[in-house]
């Protein structure tokens, strides 16, 4: 998961009070518990069919709940579905919904899910995430070929029963069912307000919180939903989400008591903060990868990247060990594969042939590959890396620039706000893109589907290899978990040798959390839903 366009997002939200500043810590109503949450970036939209960022997901997951949801450890538990049945062939899932109401009191029915899933696949919606739903029967035909929405394999036999027909077995569906693309939407509200349904005053949800304010560039405020089915067990009464692109500024706000949580730490400050703010630093293995994407779009891509040798040269020349262990120093692991270790249902892929070579040997081979492709001292390769202005990319991009300079490449860096950078990546307005991917669900497909030729905007390199696609399709149809993992591993190795992307390091999640916050459990997905949190008396 990552991040539509900045201007579009602001227009969709259409929220007032831009430029108004909030007090250091807004007053909390008497007898209430309020949480101040540093949330990395400004949300571009709160529409779950249009959002792509982890910072948007943190807010949406408090406002809406899907068929399943994350427990405090990030594991899937029943959400709107109290239970589910799976057919013997694994192709039909039947979800039995709990009795619940929207925040405006209207009953939630299976038809709300049918409406939401059809809207996700409707080409008019423009969802960047529609492809994640292609495992559902008819989804690809609806989204790509304009097939009638009614042909989508999602039906509602009665108000509290939802049936989903799949094109192939997907044991990870219950993990996917907690993803924001599978949230139900209140049809009676969306039909009335259109794109404005997500504005405060219009927004209706089924989660533990209700949207109350959005002060652009300042904060989003949500308050406890009294109609939530489990409201009696929700401790936090109000939560403020702040964009905190500057991690060092945010850590100072945490130290001053202005923020209770911040969702990022500049990696090379972790050791320092463990000493100066004991008990605040929370780190854990995270299912995520930082990588560079080479723009090889057949129409608008950067011509040098059409040569596989150029992509391989740039990939192998990066000193990942230095970046991860000497520069960042936050527990990140150097990455020569795209899928992190520890992903469920997967033994991993063989890395590219150069993975165990010394840096000197890799750089020597990289120079030869560039020379074979026609680049050298008299005709240097020139590239621009477009990167996010968040803490870690700001640290390691100069290192990549230096590594490539060592093999004779002239590199310029162009930093942008995270949202703008990802908008450019989707529009293919880049040569090399600094990107990251966090698993939407714990399965290798969450990473490797990105490089399938049909995957659209999130396949930033426009990678297209029929062998890769065929192996991934074969894995889709394979019910045996071990054989399935083998097909995926073969596909990943082919992709790594083609080098449409250059993995750099595997993530750790890094949070600053006040010690008096209770219910926070470090986990692989970095899911910390506010409904599970509370505070000790201060």
N, C-alpha and C positions, 0 to 999 in steps of 0.2 A: 504494500500500500504506500502511496505517496501523497497526493495533492488533490469556474473554469477560468477562464481568463480573468485577470484582476478586475478589469472594468466591468465585465459581465457579472462577476460575483457581487460587486458592490451594487450594481443595478438591481440584481435579483433581490438582494437583502433590502435595498432601498431604505436604510435605516438612518434616522436623524441623529443629531447630537454629535456629529463629527467635530473633533477638535476640543470637545469639552473634557476637562480633566477630572479625574476622580481623586478623592482624598487618598493619602498614603494607604490607609486601610479603612474602607467604608464602614460606618457604624453598623453593628449587627442589632436587629430588633431585640428588645428585652426578652429573655427567656429562650432565645433561639441560638442555634449553632450554625456559624457561617464559615465557609471554606474559601480561601483565596488561592487560586490555582494558576501558576505560571504554565502556559500552554504552548510555548515555542513560537507559533506563527499565527497570523491573522486568518481566521477562516474565510474562505472565498464564498462559501455557500453552506447552508445547513440542510440542503436537500440531499438525502442519502443516495439518490440516483445520479447526482452530479458531482459529489465530493470525491476526493481521492486521497486526502492527507490524514495522517495519524492525528494531527491536532484537531481536525474536524470530527474525526471518529470519536475522540474523547468527549466532545460535547454531545454529539448525536446519540451516543450510547447511554447517556443519562436521560435523554428525551424520548427515545424509542427503544423497543425491545422486540427482537425477532422470535422465531420459533424456538430457538435456544438462546442462551446467554452465557457470558463468562462468569464463573464463580470467582472468589478472591484469588485463586491460584491460576486464573486464566483458562481453566478447563470448561468444556461445554456442559451445561446443566439445563433442565427444562426452563423454557421461557414462556412464550405464549402457548406453546404446546406442552400439555401436561405429560403426554406420552406419545409414542409413535410405534408403528408396525412396519416391518420391511418384508416384502414378498420374497419367497425362496430364491428367485433369480436375481434379487438385488435391484430390480428395475422399477419397482413401485414402492413409494414411501407414503404411508397414511398417517397424518398428524391429527391428534385429537386435542382441540383447543380448550383452554381454560375459559371459564366465564369471567369476562372482564369488560371494562368500558374505557372509551377514550376520555381524555381529560375534560371534555365538554359534556360527558355523561352519556353519549351515544354508545350503543353496544358495539363491540368489536366482533366481526364475523369472519368466516373463511373467505367471503367475497372480497374483503379488504385486502387479503393477501393476493388473491387472483388479480385484482385490479392493479396492485403494486407491481407484481411480477410482469404483467403485460406492459405496464408503463415503462419499466426498466428496459424491456426489449424493443419497445416502439422506437423506430429510427428517429422519429420526431423529437424524442426526449434528448437524444444526443449523449447518452450515458457512455462514458469512457470505460466503465466497468461491465458493460453488457456481456462481454465475452466470457466472464467468469460463470455465467449462467448457461453456457452452451451445452453443458452436460444434461440439460432438460430437453426432453423430446420437443422438437419443433422450434427451439429457441434460435438456432442459427438461421433457419429459413425465415423466421419472422424478422429478425434484425437485419439480415443482409439482402434477402430477396423480396421483402415486402409481403410475405405470407400473412393471411388474416391473423389478428391477435388471438382470435378464438381457437386457433390451431395449436397454441402453446400447450404443452402437456401439464397444465396445472388446472385442477377443477375443484369445485366445492360441492360435494354431494348433499351437504346440509350446512347450516350456519356454523357448526362447531367441528366440521371435518374438512380437512384439506388433503388433497391427493396430488402427489407429484410423480410424473412418469419420466424416467431417465433414459438416455440413449445408451448408457453403459453403467455398470455397477460403480458406485462411488461411496465407499465406506466412510469417507471424510465429509459426507454431506452434512452431518450434524455439527461439524466444526464450521463449515461454510454457512450454516443456517443462522449463526450468530453475527455474521458479517452485515455491514450496513446496507448492502444491496438487497438483502432479504428482509429488511424491516417492512412491516405493513404500513400503508399510508391511509389516512382518513379520506376516503373518496369524497365524502360530502363536503369536506373542506377544500381539497385540491380542486375539485370541479368548480367550486364557487369562486376561489381566489386566484386560480391559476398559479403562475410563478410566485405570486405574493403570499402563498399559503405559509411560507416560512417566516414571515414577519411577526414580531411580537404583537400580540393582539389578535392575530389570525391563527397562529400556530396551535395545533392540537396534536397531542402525542399519547402514547400508551405507557411511557416509562415513569420512573420514580420522580422526575422533575418536569417542570413546564417552563418554556422560554418566556422571560419577562422583559428583558432589555437587551439591546445591542447598541453600544456606543462605539462607533467605528474607530478603530485604532486605539481603543481604550479597554473595553471589556464586554463580555457577554455575561448576562446574569440569568440564572435559572432558580426557581423556587420549588419546594417540595410539592408534589402532586397529591392532593388528598384523596383522589379517586384511584390511585395506583393500587393494584390488588394486594400488595404487601407493604403498604405505606406505614403500618404500625411498626415495622422493623427498620425503617429508614431513619438514621440519626441526624444527618446534616440537613438543615432547613433551607439554606441558601448557599449557592456556589457561584463564585465569580471566576471566569476564565479570562486570563490576560495574555495577549501576544508578547512573548519574551524572546525576541531574536538575539538579543545581546545577553549571552549566558552569564558573563561576569557581572553585569548590572543586575541581573536577576538574582544571582547568589547573594549580592549585597542586600537586596530587598528581603530575601529570606532571612538573612542574619538580623536585619532590623525588625523582623516580625511583620513586615508588610505582606509577604507571601507565606503560605503554609507549605506549598509544594512548588517545585519547578522541575519540568520534565527533561531538562538537559543540563549537562555540566561540560565545560571545556575540558577535554580529556586530560591534558597535561596539568590540570589543577586538582585532580582528584586526591593525590597524596597530601597536598597542602591543605585541602579542605577537611580531610579526615583528622588532621591535627587541630585546625582552628575552629572547626564546627563538629566536634565529636558527636556521633549518633545521627547525623543528618544525611550522610552519603549512603545511597542505596544503589548498588550495581548488581547486574545479573546477566547471564548469557541471554542473548536476544536473537531471535530468528530473523536476521537481517544481513544484507550485504551492501557494501559501498562499492561502486563500480564506475567505470567510464564507458560511455557508448559512442561508437564511431558512426557518424551519419553516412549511411550507404544507401539512402533513398534513391531509387533508380532515376528519378526526375530532378530532385533538388539536392541530392547528397553531395558530399565533397569528393570530387573525382579521385584524389589519391587513395581514398579508402575502398575503391573498387578492386584494388590489388590486395589480395590476401596477405602477401608478404609484408606490406606496410603495416597492416593491422597487427600481424604477429610481432613485428619488430617493436612496435610501440608497447605492446602488452608485456613482452618478456623483459623490456629494459627497466621496468619499474622496480625500485627497491622496496618491496612490501615489508620486509623485516624491519627496515629502518623506520618506515612510517608507523607501523603498528606498535613496535616494542620500544623504540627510542624517542619518537616524536609524540605520538598520542599518549601512550603509557596508561591507557585506561582499562586494559584487559582485552583489547581487540586482538584478533588472530589474523595473521597474513592469509590472504585468500588467493588461491590459484584455481579454485573451482567456483561455480556460481551458487551452489546449494550449500548452506552451512552444515557443519557436523551436528548430529543430534536430531535432525529432522525425522519425524516419525515415518515408518514404512519405507526406509531407504538406507542402503548401505554405503551410498556415495559413489561418485564416478572417478575414473582414473584421471588425474590431472594432465595438462598438456605435456608434451615430451620434454620441455625445458625446465619443468617445475623444480627439479632437484639440482640444477646446475648452479654454480657460483654466479654472483652478479657479474664479475668480469667476463666469464664465458658467455653469459646471456647477452651482455652488451656487445661483445665481439660478433656474435651471430647476428644481432640486430643491425649492426653496421653493414654486414655483408648482405642481409636481406634488403636493406634500403638501397644499397649499391646496385643489386640485381634489378630493383624496381626503377632505377634511373636517378636516384638521389645521392648526393655527396657534397663535398666542399664547394664545388662550382655550381651546384644546383640543389641547394638545401630544401628539404621539406619544411613548409611553413604551416603551422596549425594554430588555431585558437581554441582554448578550453573555456567553455562557459561553465561557471560554477556558482553554487549557492553561497550566500553570505553568512551561513550558520557556522558555529565555532569550529568544528573539525575540518570541513573543507577549507576554511581560511588558513588552517595550519598546514595541511598536507599538500595543497595545490602547488605551492612553490617548490616542494620536494619533487613532485612529478615533473614540473617544469625543468628543474635541474637535471633530473635523470635523462630526460629526452634531449636536453642540450648536450649531454655527454656523448650522445650517439649522433650528433650533428643536426638535430632538429631545432628550428627556430620556433619558440612557443610564446604566445601571448596569453594572458589571463584576463577574463572578463567576468567580474562578479555581478550577481543580480540578487534581488530579493527572491527568496525561495519560490514564492508563488509565480513570480514573473519568469524565473528560470524554467520551471516545469511547464509553463505555458509555451515557452519557446521550444522546449524539447518536443512537446506534442505537435507543434506546428513545423517541426524539423528546421527551426531557425537556429542552427548551431553546426559546428564542425565536430567538436568533441564535447560531450555533455557529462558533467559530474552528477551522478544520480545515486539513488539508494532504493532498496526494496526491502520492505518489512513484510513477513508472511501474513497473508490474510487468514490462513488456516494452516495447521501443522501437517503439511504434506509436501513432497517435492514438487508436485504440480503447481503449487502456489508460486514457485520460483520459475520453473522451466516452461510453464505455459506462456510466459512473457515473450519467449523467442519463437513462438509458433507464428507462421506467416500470416495467419488470419487475425492475430491478436490486436491489430490496430494501433491506436495512438501510443499505447504503453510499450510497444516494441520499437523503442526509439531508433534503433539501428536499421529497422525494416529488414531484419534478418529473414532470409527465405531459402531454406534448404529442404528439398522434398524428402531426403533421407531422414532428416531430423523430424519433420512433420509425420512421416510414416511410422517411425518408432514411437513417437508420443501417442499417435492414434492407436497403435497396437497395444500400448500400455493401458490406454483407456478401456480396451475391451478385455483385458486379462484379469480374471477373477483371482488368480493365485498371486498373493502379495509378493512372494520372492521373485517370481517370473516378471511381474509388473515392474518391480524395482530394477531388475536387470535390463529391461528395455529402456527405462528412463535413464539409467546410467550410460548405456550406449549412446543415447541421444545427447546427453550432456557432454560426453567426451567429444563427439563430432562437433558440437557447437563451440567448445573450448578451442579446438584446433582451428576452426574457421575464424575465431576471434572477432565476432561482431561487437563484443564487449570485453572490457578488461577488469575482472574482479580485483579489488584492492585489499579489502579487509572485511572480516565478519564482525558484526556489531556486538556491543554490550549495551544494555539499557542503563542509563545514568540519571538518577533522580536525586534531588535534594528534598528531603521530607522531614518536617519538624518531628522530633522524637515523641511529642505528645499526640501525634496522629495515630490512631489505632485502626486495625483492619487492613493495613497495607501489607501485601504479601508479594515479594519479588517473584517474577515468573517469566517464562520464555517469551510470551507475547506482549509483555509490558501492559497488560490490561489491569487497570485499577479503577473499577467503576465506583462512583461516589456513593452509591447506595450501600456499599460494604464498609465505608469509612466512618469514623467518629473521632472525637477529640476528648482527651482527658481534661477535666476542669482546670482552668488557668487562674 
